[in-house]
């Protein structure tokens, strides 16, 4: 018996459907010879007269075991819904190099997107002692809030934040706000902004989105600050420690320009232990000296592998 309307199914589907249909159809024929009208009595407990053969196959598909079907929770083929769009205008040193435009996935990562938008808008005086890490509203840049804020300047925002680390082929890290510090009072962690304390809670947010490609916005789980990352390639290892919350939509040439900037190498670099150790020591001594003695910048003490050796700053940011 050939079932032409299942030719497109995998062999496991066709074999299962064919055997079920053949068994039930034979039962129908035998019951019909005996004058019985309900051949599905032992299978579906309903009358064959109510169903065509095609309907019966659809019912058979409906009762197939769940493992026969591909998982709909994998998140690998589902396209995330874009709830917001944001932009960063980027400079390297004193030179403007272009704009990055991000699509944000507020339905898949509502808390992470909300925090990103809070720092995009800026934390204002009236936000002191408030928890800014969780919000039930995805679009916080509506007109009513803009009118309520008036001309009040924010304490901190992504304006003048820095891209500070580039792990080649893995992740570009940004969102570092120079005058933002974390401090703890008892069991509570706060953002310390010039003496003003704003409560900050870590986010434990997961979703089905995977780190499968270049340009994905991601944030480390259980992280307090505004920092985030942009993937430079697909890396499944990040699925455990990070949450995808958006994607770079425009400005891949800017991403590539930042990616090609020199970074601080450590003693385990690819150039060999002896040479890379000497290079690391030279870089460390040089930048510490320049930072401390010339620019009087305390950040010169922040030495870590893959630190960008050029200042990459967000000169303006906002919603689109």
C-alpha positions in Angstrom: 0.0 0.0 0.0 1.5 3.3 -1.1 0.8 6.4 0.9 1.8 9.2 -1.5 1.0 12.0 0.8 3.7 11.0 3.3 6.5 10.8 0.8 8.1 14.0 2.2 8.4 12.6 5.7 11.5 10.8 7.1 11.5 7.0 6.8 10.7 6.6 10.5 7.5 8.7 10.0 6.5 6.8 6.8 7.0 3.3 8.3 5.1 4.2 11.5 2.2 5.8 9.6 2.1 3.1 7.0 1.9 0.3 9.5 -0.7 2.1 11.6 -2.8 2.9 8.5 -2.5 -0.7 7.1 -3.5 -2.2 10.4 -6.5 0.1 10.9 -7.6 -0.1 7.2 -7.6 -4.0 7.4 -9.6 -3.8 10.6 -12.1 -1.5 8.8 -12.4 -3.9 5.9 -13.1 -6.9 8.2 -15.6 -4.9 10.3 -17.3 -3.7 7.2 -17.7 -7.3 5.9 -19.3 -8.1 9.3 -21.6 -5.1 9.1 -19.8 -3.2 11.8 -19.4 0.6 11.3 -16.8 1.4 13.9 -13.4 0.0 12.8 -11.5 2.3 15.2 -13.2 1.0 18.3 -10.0 -0.4 19.8 -7.7 2.4 18.5 -9.5 5.7 18.6 -13.0 4.7 19.8 -14.7 6.7 17.0 -16.4 6.0 13.8 -14.5 5.6 10.5 -17.4 7.2 8.8 -16.4 10.5 10.4 -12.9 10.5 8.9 -11.3 10.4 5.5 -8.0 8.6 5.0 -6.2 11.9 5.0 -7.9 12.9 8.3 -6.9 9.6 9.8 -3.2 10.1 8.9 -3.4 13.6 10.5 -4.8 12.0 13.7 -2.0 9.4 13.6 0.6 12.2 13.4 -1.1 13.9 16.4 -0.6 10.8 18.6 3.0 10.1 17.5 5.4 9.9 20.4 7.1 13.3 21.2 10.7 12.1 20.4 9.6 11.7 16.8 9.3 15.5 16.5 12.3 17.9 16.5 12.4 20.0 19.6 10.8 23.5 19.3 12.7 24.6 22.4 16.2 24.4 20.9 16.2 28.1 19.8 18.5 27.3 16.9 16.0 28.0 14.1 13.6 30.5 15.8 14.2 34.2 14.8 14.1 36.4 17.9 11.6 39.3 18.0 13.3 42.7 18.0 11.7 45.0 20.7 14.1 47.9 20.6 17.0 49.4 18.5 19.9 51.3 19.9 23.0 53.0 18.5 26.6 53.7 19.7 28.8 56.3 17.9 32.4 55.1 18.3 35.7 56.9 18.4 39.3 55.5 18.5 41.5 58.0 20.2 40.1 61.3 18.9 38.9 60.0 15.6 35.3 59.1 14.9 35.1 55.7 13.1 31.4 55.1 12.7 28.1 54.0 14.2 27.0 50.6 15.6 23.3 49.8 15.5 21.9 47.0 17.7 18.7 45.0 17.7 17.6 44.1 21.2 15.6 41.0 22.1 13.4 42.2 24.9 11.1 39.2 24.9 13.9 36.6 25.1 16.0 38.6 27.7 13.7 41.2 29.3 15.8 41.9 32.4 19.1 42.1 30.5 17.6 44.4 27.8 16.0 46.5 30.5 19.3 47.0 32.3 21.0 47.8 28.9 18.3 50.4 28.2 18.6 51.9 31.7 22.3 52.7 31.1 21.5 53.8 27.6 19.1 56.4 29.0 21.3 57.2 31.9 20.8 56.9 35.7 19.5 60.2 37.1 19.4 61.8 40.5 15.9 60.7 41.1 17.1 57.1 40.7 19.1 57.1 43.9 18.5 54.1 46.2 16.4 52.4 43.4 17.1 49.0 42.0 17.9 49.7 38.3 18.8 46.1 37.3 15.2 44.8 36.9 12.3 46.5 35.1 9.0 45.2 33.8 8.9 47.7 31.0 11.0 47.0 27.9 10.8 50.4 26.2 11.9 52.8 28.9 12.6 55.7 26.4 9.0 56.7 25.9 7.9 60.3 25.6 6.3 60.6 29.0 9.5 59.7 30.8 11.5 62.1 28.6 9.2 64.9 29.6 9.4 63.9 33.3 13.2 64.0 33.2 13.4 67.4 31.6 16.9 68.7 31.3 18.3 66.8 34.3 21.7 65.3 33.5 22.3 61.7 34.3 24.9 60.5 36.7 26.1 57.8 34.3 25.2 56.4 30.9 26.8 54.6 28.0 27.9 58.0 26.7 31.7 58.0 27.1 31.8 54.4 28.1 34.7 52.3 26.9 35.3 49.1 24.9 38.2 47.8 27.0 39.0 44.2 26.1 39.2 42.2 22.8 39.7 38.4 23.0 40.7 37.6 19.4 38.1 35.5 17.6 35.9 35.3 20.7 34.5 38.4 22.3 34.8 42.2 22.3 33.9 43.6 25.7 32.4 47.1 26.2 30.1 49.1 28.4 32.7 50.1 31.0 31.7 53.4 32.6 34.8 55.1 34.0 33.2 56.8 37.0 31.0 53.9 38.0 32.1 51.7 40.9 30.6 48.8 42.8 30.5 48.8 46.6 28.9 46.5 49.2 27.0 47.5 52.3 26.2 44.5 54.3 24.8 41.9 51.9 23.7 44.5 49.3 25.7 45.6 46.4 25.4 49.2 45.1 26.6 51.3 42.2 28.7 54.1 43.8 28.5 57.2 41.6 30.3 60.0 43.3 29.0 59.0 46.7 25.4 58.3 45.6 24.4 54.7 46.1 22.1 52.9 43.7 21.1 49.3 44.4 22.3 46.7 41.9 21.3 43.1 41.7 22.9 40.4 39.6 20.7 38.9 36.8 20.3 35.2 36.5 18.5 35.2 33.1 18.6 32.3 30.6 17.0 31.7 27.3 17.3 29.4 24.3 19.4 31.8 22.2 22.8 30.4 21.4 26.2 32.0 20.6 26.2 30.7 17.1 27.5 33.7 15.1 29.4 36.9 14.9 27.9 40.1 16.2 25.7 38.8 19.0 25.2 41.0 22.1 25.8 39.0 25.2 26.1 39.6 29.0 27.7 37.5 31.6 25.3 35.8 34.0 25.4 37.0 37.7 27.1 40.2 36.6 26.3 43.5 38.4 27.7 46.1 36.1 26.7 47.6 32.7 29.4 45.7 30.8 28.5 43.5 27.9 30.1 41.7 25.0 29.9 41.4 21.2 30.8 38.0 19.8 33.5 37.9 17.2 32.5 34.4 16.1 30.3 31.5 17.1 31.3 30.0 20.5 29.1 27.5 22.2 31.3 27.7 25.3 29.6 31.1 26.0 26.2 29.5 26.3 26.8 28.4 29.8 28.2 31.7 31.2 26.5 34.3 29.1 23.0 35.3 27.9 22.3 36.6 24.4 20.1 39.7 24.4 20.6 41.3 20.9 22.6 41.5 17.8 24.7 44.0 15.9 22.6 45.0 12.9 24.7 47.7 11.3 28.4 48.7 11.7 30.3 45.5 11.2 33.1 47.6 9.7 33.4 49.4 13.0 33.5 46.1 14.8 36.3 44.9 12.5 38.2 48.1 13.0 38.1 47.7 16.8 39.0 44.0 16.5 42.1 44.9 14.5 43.5 47.2 17.2 46.5 46.1 19.2 45.9 44.4 22.6 48.0 43.7 25.6 49.4 40.1 25.4 50.2 38.0 28.4 53.1 35.6 29.0 51.3 32.7 27.3 50.9 34.4 23.9 51.4 32.6 20.7 54.8 34.2 20.0 56.5 31.9 22.5 57.0 32.2 26.2 60.3 34.1 26.2 59.5 36.6 23.5 55.9 37.2 24.6 56.9 37.6 28.3 59.4 40.3 27.3 56.8 42.0 25.2 54.2 41.8 28.0 56.7 43.3 30.5 57.7 46.1 28.1 54.0 47.0 27.4 53.2 46.9 31.1 56.1 49.2 32.1 55.5 51.6 29.3 51.8 52.1 29.8 52.0 52.3 33.5 54.6 55.0 33.2 52.7 57.0 30.6 49.4 56.6 32.5 50.7 57.5 35.9 53.3 60.2 35.1 51.9 61.9 32.1 48.1 61.5 32.3 47.8 60.9 36.1 45.2 58.3 35.3 44.5 55.6 37.9 43.2 53.3 35.3 46.8 52.7 34.2 47.0 50.2 37.1 44.4 48.1 35.4 46.5 45.6 33.5 44.9 42.4 32.2 45.3 40.2 29.1 43.7 41.4 25.8 43.3 44.9 27.1 42.8 47.3 24.1 45.8 49.5 23.8 43.9 52.3 22.1 41.1 54.3 23.8 37.8 53.1 22.2 34.9 55.2 23.4 31.2 55.7 22.9 30.9 59.4 22.2 27.1 59.3 22.0 24.4 56.7 22.3 20.6 56.4 22.2 17.5 54.8 20.9 16.3 54.5 17.3 
